[in-house]
Amino acid sequence: DWFIPTRPQLSNPGYECRIAWDSYVCSLYWASDFIYPVPGAPSSPGWVNMANGALGQCYSTNSFYIRAFRCVTY
């Protein structure tokens, strides 16, 4: 039902369709997928920048926005 999108999902359709959201902030949004920066290093959650569509990752001690999505059919 409701879910937190991964970085690819948050990029498209998320970033591409953000103007259709009820509201959004031109800032960083957490994604649900975790990235392993180098072998043996701890994983870190991903994010998408809604100001420019950039993808990234950092440790979860940072405060970013989060957006839940829901799949619907018409």
Buried (B, 14 or more C-beta within 10 A) or exposed (E): EEEBBBBEBBBEEBBEEBEEEEEBEEEBBBBBBEBEEEEEEEEBBBBBBBEEBEBEBBEEEEEBEEBEBEEEEE
